[in-house]
C-alpha cells in the first residue's frame, strides 16, 4: 500500500465510518425488531415444553407468583416475578411444581428448570435451559442419561420444623451413589456436575418450604 | 496473487472457476489454513459443524456482497475497520435469525456464533477479493469459499463425532462395545483430525503434480 499521508482527509474517513456505522445500526435494529416476536414465542414454547418434561404426568400448568412468602396465581405477564409453575394431571390433581434456578457453572451461568413433586417430596426432573459448558465435557449435564437419571427421584424431604432439607443434596463420585439425595458426578465434568448440585441444593432450600407452606393454594390452582 | 492478475486482464465474466476454486484448489481450511479457530472449536459433531459452516457462509456472502458494493467509497486507511463493522453486523443478524429459527440450534452453537466475527477467512476474503472485484464475482467467490469451509468443517466433524461419540448427527453408527475416544471431541482431537486431513490433501496434491510431470 502506498503511504497515503494527506491524500484522504480525516473528515472523509470519519464520515465513512460513521455512515457505515449508522447503516449497520439500522440493520441490526431492524433484524432485532423483526425477529423479536419469533424469538419470544420460541423461548416461551421452549419453556412450556421444558415444564412438561420436568414434571412427569403434567397435562396443564398454572403460573404462580411468589409475593412475600405467599404464592398467588399470576394474572397476565410479569417479567420480574419469581414464578412457580404448578402442573396438574388431566383430572386437576397437582402432580408437581416446576421452578427456574441458576448458578455459576464452569463457563458462565447455568440456568436450569426443575420439577418438584410434593407427593414424593423429591425432585423429579431437570432440564438445562441455558449453559455455555464445554462442548463434549461439561455439556454432558444436559445429555448424559446416567446423570439425568439422578433426578428421576432426588430426595429433598423437609425436616420436622419444615424450614430446611433433612438430607442436603450432595455430589458423589461416579458409581458411589448409595442414597436418594446424592447426585452421581460425570467423569470429566466434575465442576459442571458440582454446579448443578449447588444450584439445586440452594434453590430447593428456598422453594421446597415455600411450596409446602402454600400447598393448599397450589392444589386448588387448577379449579 | 492470482486475484490481482484476474483484475488486470480485461474483465472476464464471472465464471464457475471463481466458485469452484473455493471448494478445492483454494479451500479456505485445507489449502489456505484460514478460520482455524471455529474449525477446531465447533467441529465436535456433524450438526454443529454444518450449522457453523452455513452460518459462516451466510455472513461471508452478505459481507462480501456489501463490501464489494461500497468498495469504491471506503478510504484505504479505514477499510479494515469498515469491513469488520460490516462483518460484525451480519454476525449479529445471523445470531438473531438462528434464535428465531430454533432456540435449540442457538444453544448448540452457543458462544461460537459471535466468534464468526473473528473468523479470518471472512475478513480475508473481504480484503483479498471483494474489495478488488465486482459484485457478481465477489458473491460467487464468497459462496465457493463458504461451501469449501462448510465441507471442511463437515469432514472434521464427521471423523470426530464417529470416533469421539460413535454417532453421526446424533444417530448411533458404531456398536455399543466401541469405547468412544473422548480426546476426539476435545480440542486436542481437532488438531489430530485436521492434521490427518491436511496430510491426505497434500498427499493427493503431490501425487497429482507427480503425474503431471
Boltz contact constraints between the chains, C-beta under 6 A:
constraints:
  - contact:
      token1: [A, 4]
      token2: [B, 76]
      max_distance: 6.0
  - contact:
      token1: [A, 8]
      token2: [B, 75]
      max_distance: 6.0
  - contact:
      token1: [A, 12]
      token2: [B, 75]
      max_distance: 6.0
  - contact:
      token1: [A, 13]
      token2: [B, 75]
      max_distance: 6.0
  - contact:
      token1: [A, 13]
      token2: [B, 77]
      max_distance: 6.0
  - contact:
      token1: [A, 13]
      token2: [B, 78]
      max_distance: 6.0
  - contact:
      token1: [A, 16]
      token2: [B, 74]
      max_distance: 6.0
  - contact:
      token1: [A, 16]
      token2: [B, 75]
      max_distance: 6.0
  - contact:
      token1: [A, 17]
      token2: [B, 78]
      max_distance: 6.0
  - contact:
      token1: [A, 20]
      token2: [B, 82]
      max_distance: 6.0
  - contact:
      token1: [A, 20]
      token2: [B, 85]
      max_distance: 6.0
  - contact:
      token1: [A, 24]
      token2: [B, 85]
      max_distance: 6.0
  - contact:
      token1: [A, 24]
      token2: [B, 89]
      max_distance: 6.0
  - contact:
      token1: [A, 27]
      token2: [B, 89]
      max_distance: 6.0
  - contact:
      token1: [A, 28]
      token2: [B, 89]
      max_distance: 6.0
  - contact:
      token1: [A, 28]
      token2: [B, 92]
      max_distance: 6.0
  - contact:
      token1: [A, 31]
      token2: [B, 93]
      max_distance: 6.0
  - contact:
      token1: [A, 31]
      token2: [B, 96]
      max_distance: 6.0
  - contact:
      token1: [A, 32]
      token2: [B, 96]
      max_distance: 6.0
  - contact:
      token1: [A, 35]
      token2: [B, 96]
      max_distance: 6.0
  - contact:
      token1: [A, 35]
      token2: [B, 100]
      max_distance: 6.0
  - contact:
      token1: [A, 38]
      token2: [B, 100]
      max_distance: 6.0
  - contact:
      token1: [A, 39]
      token2: [B, 99]
      max_distance: 6.0
  - contact:
      token1: [A, 39]
      token2: [B, 100]
      max_distance: 6.0
  - contact:
      token1: [A, 42]
      token2: [B, 103]
      max_distance: 6.0
  - contact:
      token1: [A, 46]
      token2: [B, 103]
      max_distance: 6.0
  - contact:
      token1: [A, 132]
      token2: [B, 110]
      max_distance: 6.0
  - contact:
      token1: [A, 132]
      token2: [B, 111]
      max_distance: 6.0
  - contact:
      token1: [A, 135]
      token2: [B, 44]
      max_distance: 6.0
  - contact:
      token1: [A, 136]
      token2: [B, 44]
      max_distance: 6.0
  - contact:
      token1: [A, 136]
      token2: [B, 185]
      max_distance: 6.0
